[in-house]
């Protein structure tokens, strides 16, 4: 019998009235066989690419944080690697990462090497993985709006301590915790709550080396009931780079994230 395809994503319920949705898009290393067949890297090179690109242990971080919260948040976790599709890109030519070969379907590695054959059609991957994920995120935000009258999307990411070649803004500051914001969806109180929650890790920075937040297109720039913030944790705070095990810093960061979630819930 053929091996079943792993789940593309999963929604973990929180408290019925919680407005908070923890979004974990880049934590998985799973590449289904049919997708692996369309990648030109050998196994060793693919392993190295996954080490660099995976936001390792962030799903565990979000899970631990949810367990610490007085009112558990909801979680949507990507079960597949971003080398399948990157659910936080937009599949059009307005996305600046497309120029680096790292749009919704990556065609280049972090070092600019070819990842997929020239002219490979991204359509099947978008149809099978990207669009269902986008629909699920939209539904998750709609559910929080219906249940709580508001929604706060907290993107949980990590980033390497040393810049990788694909980073378009890698020459800027690399603080212990980078906070990505959106002019419409990140009100001052939301940013202040995150700065307070992560103050004990050596400081936070704003929109460097990564900027912006993820908000479904249905709500983006139109619905102020949807708040959003990106949390980018520098990997040397909690793990061995690249792609190594988690260390004792993971629990401390989970506690900080739980403190942020509780503050956002109380708001």
Secondary structure by P-SEA (a helix, b strand, c coil): ccccccccbbbbbccccccbbbbbccccccccaaaaaaccccaaaaaaaaaaccccaaaaaaaaaaaaccbbbbbbbbcccccccccccccccccccccccccccccccccccccccccccaaaaaaacaaaaaaaaaaaaaaaaaaccbbbbbbbbcccccccccccccccccccbbbbbbcccccaaaaaaaaaaacccccccccccbbbbbbccccccccccbbbbbbbbcccccccccccccccaaaaaaaaaaaaaaaaaac
